[in-house]
Amino acid sequence: MGVAVFLPLVLPLTAWPVARLAERHLHPRAATLLLTAVAVVLGLCSTLCLGLLAIVGTAQLPGNPLPDGWADPEVRAAVPHDEVVGKMAVGALVAVLVSGTGLLLHHRRTGRRTAHALAGLPPHRRIAILPDPAPYAHTLPDGRIVVSTGMLAGLNSPERRALFAHERAHQAAGHHRHLLLTGLAARANPFLRPLHTCVTYTVERWADEEAARAVGDRRLTARAVGKAALLTPRAPLPALPGLPFATPGPVPRRVAALLAPPPTPRTWPPLWTAAGAASWAALAGTAISATASANSALTLIQILHAATPL
């Protein structure tokens, strides 16, 4: 195993510059897919690393439930171990599992509350317009679009078309899955939080570009995004969580991007550009992390299997 087992814990440190460069220079679709894949792999490798360190560092402690053969001197000599690191890894692994489970349970409870709130509507109706003066527009995890009359009242007819095109883009691409996966990765390793933050922005930009293409007017879409942001209350609505059409934070950048020429649809940037170098660096770091995790896991399995009595 060696020190390579620690690589998955520190390689996510590169998440911040990679996220910033991808957000600025990649097409929103490419940035979302790249950062989600990187976050998922690095999050899994980081969790596996904690598991390996917990097993190696606590196998020799008295009272542990592991087989006695795992604490033999031959095993301890073949596998680097440290009791302090092992105990810390156990605590970190428990925190990761609790945090990730909490997010999944919250996601499930949210779906149930939403389904209960919309129980009176026909299940086949994909767009629900609620008689509510509070302005909001959401794409729910089950694919339905919920819009309040308060939001529709603040937009004219062309802007409403841009709003629905934006929400349909969220629906078609399954953006809630990207947010859930990157959220789980951020809980597996705090260094991956910049990737989750970036993906929350790139999915909105992705939907903005799809809406502008659908309505054929970038300025109209930018105006709809800006007006919806001015109408949307600062505090999120707890009863209808999902992918909001407008949130206060990234809206100015989204509007500026829509007023600029459309981004190039190139999926992968050239290597000699900053975005290309960042993309290849992210893939290289991910590959190294995955290789180190797999190698450490296989080595540990082979050694422990040989030391475990039949």
N, C-alpha and C positions, 0 to 999 in steps of 0.2 A: 504494500500500500504506500508507505512513505508519506512525504509531505504533500504528494499529489492529491490526497484525500481532502486537503484544506482548500484546494483551488476553487471548487464550486461555491465556497462561502465568500471569496474575495473578488472573483471575476465580475459579479454584478455591480461592482464599483464603477464599471465602465458604462452603466446604464444612463447616467445623466448626459454626458456628451453625445452618446449615440441617439438618445431620445431627442435632444435639441436639434441635432443636425437632420435627423429623419423628419421631424416636424416641419422644419423650414424648407427643406430641399426636395423631399420625395413627394410624389403624388399621394394624397390622403389615403387612397385605397392601399397603395404599396406600403406606406408607413404603418398603417393599421395591421396589415397582415404580417409584416416583418417583425414589428415590436411585440405583437401577440405571440408569435412563434418563439421569439427569443425569450420572452418572459416565462412562457410555459416550460421550456426546456431548462432554463436556469433555475426556476423555482423547484422543479422536480429534482434536479441534481443537488440543489442545496438541501432539500429535505432528506434525500438519500444520504448525503454526507453526514448530516446530523445523526441519522440512524446508525451509520457505520461507526461514528465516533462514540455513540452511546454504548453500542455493543462491545467495542474493543476496550473502552475505558472502564466499564463496570463488570466485565466478565469475571474478574478476579476478586471482586468485593464479596464479603460474606453475606449470605442471605439473599443473593440475587436468584431469580428463577431460571437462569440459563444453565445448560448442562455443565457438570463439573469438569468435563474434558476441555472446555473452552478456556479454563483458567490454568491449564497445565503449563509448566515452565517452557516447554517446547513451543507452545502457541504464543506465549508472551514474548519469547525471543524472536519469533518470526514476524509478529505484527506489532508495530509501534503502539504503545498504549500510555495513557496518562490518566490517573484517577480523577484529577481536578477537571481536566478537559472532558472526560466522560460524564461526570456529574453535571457540568455546565451544558453539555450536549443534551442530556436527558431533559433538563429544565427547558432548554430552547425548543426541543422537539415537542414537548407537551404544549408549550405556548403556541407553536405553529399549528398543531392539531386542533387545539381549542379555538384559536382564532379563525382557522379555515372552516371548521364545523359551524362556528357562529355565523359566518358569512353565508354559508349554504342554508342554514336554518332561517336566517333573516330573508334570504331570497325566496324560500319556500313560503314563509309566513306572508310575505308581501304578495305573492301570487294568490294565496288563499283570500287575503283581505280584498284584493282587487276583484277576484272572481265573485266574492260576496257582494261587493259594492255594485257590480254590474249584473247581478243575478237576474234582474228583471228584463234585461235586453235579450233579444234573440241571439243565440250563440253563433249563427251564421253571419251576422252583421259584423263586418270588419271595421266599420267606422261608427263610433258612438258619439253623438253630440249631446252633451249634458246641459240641462238648463241651470247654469251656475254663473253668477255675475263675476266670479273670480276668473281671471284670464289664465288659461293653461292649455297646453297641447302635449300629449305624451304618446309614445309608442310602448305598449305593454309587452312583457316577455312572451305572452301567448300570441302576439302578432296583431292584436287589435289596436286601433288608433282611437284615442279619446281626446276630444276637443270640447272646450266649454263655449257656451254662447257668449261669454264675456270676451274670449279671445277673438271669436269670429266677428263680434261687433266692432272691434278695433281695427280690423283689416278690411280693405276693399276686395272686390271679387278677384282681380288678378293676384293680389297678395295671398288670398286664401288658397288659390291654386298652387302657389309656391309652398305654402305651409303643408298642404296635403302631399305634395310631391316629396318634400323633405321627410315627412313621416313614413311615406311608403318606401323610401330608400332605406330607412332604418329597418323597416319590416322585412324587406327583401333580402338585405345583407345579414340579418341576424346580429346586429351590432351589440345587443345585450349579452351575447355569448362572449364576444371579445372583452367586454367590460368585466364580466364575471371571471373569466380565466385570468386576466391580468390582475384583478383584485385578489384572487387566491394566490397568485405568484407574489404579489406585494406583501402578503401576510406570511408567506414562506420565508422571505428574505426582505428586510426593510430597504436594502439597497435597490430593489426593483420597483420601489414606489414611483420614481420618475417615469418609468415605462407606463405604469397605469395612468398617471396624470396625463401623459402625452396621448395615450389612446383615447381618453375621454374627450380630448380635443379633436383628434384626427377622425373619429367616427362622425363628429358633427360636421367637420369639413368635408368628409366623404359624402354625407347626405346633402350638404349644401351644393356641392358640385353636381350631384345627380339631379337635384331640384332645378338648378340653373339650366341644365341640359334639357330637362323635361319641359320647362316653360319657355325655353329659348330666350331668356333675358336675364343676364347676370345682375344688372342694376335693380331690376324688379325683385329678384331674390334677396339681394343685399338690403333693400328697403324693407322687405317683409321680415327678415331676421332682426333688423334694428328696431322696427316698430314692435315686434313681439317681445323683444327684450325690455323695452320701455314699459310695456303693459304687464309683464310677468312680475309677480311679487318677489321680493328678495328672498324670503324664506320658502323653501320647497314645500309643496303640498304633500303631507304624509299619506293622504288617503289614496292618491293616484301616483305611485312611484313609477318610474320608467325612464325612457329617454326623452328629456324635455326638448322642445323646439328651440328655446332660447334660455340660456343661463347667463348671469351677469358677467362672469369672469372672462371667457374667451370671445365674447361677442364682438368687441371692436376689431380684434384680429380677423375674425371670420368675415366681417363686413369689408375690411380692407382687402382681404384676399379675393372676395367676390368682385370688388371694383377693379382689381388688377386683371391682366390677361389670364385665361385659364391655364392651369398647370399642365405640363406635358404629360401625355398618357403613358410615357415610357415606364415600364414596370421596374426596370433595374437601371440605376444611373451608371455612367461611365466610371471606371476605377479612379481616373485622375481627378475627379471632382471630390469636394469635401463630403458630399452625401454618399458617393460611391465608396470612398475610403472608410467612412463610418459603417456603412452596411457590411462591407467585407470584414471589418474589425469585429462587428457584432457577431457575424456568422463564425468567424475564427474563434472568438471567445466562447461561443456556445458549443462549438465542436470540441474545443479543449476541455471544457467543463464536462460535457457528456462522456468524452473518452476517459477522463480521469475518474469520473464516478463509476463508469462501467468496469474499468480495470480494477479499481479498489474493491468493488463489490464482488467481482469474480475471484480475486485473490483471497478475500476474506471467506467466501463460500468454500473454496477449495481447502483452505487451511482448517476451517472449523468442521467441514465434513470429514476430513481425515482424523480430526481429534474427537469426533462424536462417536461414542460406542453404539453399535447396532443393538 
